[in-house]
Amino acid sequence: MGEVCRIGLDIAKEYFQVHGVDKNGKDVFNRKLKRKNVLAFFANLPPCLVGLEACGGAHYWARALSRLDAGHTVKTCFTTPCKIVCPEQQDRCGRCQGNL
């Protein structure tokens, strides 16, 4: 597997879904993290682009990830909420991949 270069992060109250891909778009990891472990997880990664869905908490996490000495570039993007697109499927992993 290659080295991660892009990460999609879906934030929530307690558990965050993190999906990383390499420069060829191949999956490197897909993990569920507790809120308290997020910053430590990103501190141990090489510099990469992190995509967040723009919402109330996204600005806090964008600032927190940018402050790490890891050198991540954090971008927030507007995405259509999953419940509008597909009400029967609340797939956090799929939403996370959409942030890439």
C-alpha angles and dihedrals in degrees: 000000000000131000116277115255103164130038130190114205123195109193127205140157100282112353126046124199115221123191122182130189134185127235090278093054094252118144113259098172142346113194143165113224133189115238092248092056099049100090093044090051093052093044089063096051128090116252111288144151113275119199121201130183107245108249138126097287096038094082092055092049093044090056093044093051092045091053092058115102089233093093099235121168109221123201128181117208135187113242130175109258112256094235090063094048100039115005094181094056120062095174110167092187092055091048090051092052089051090062092064 
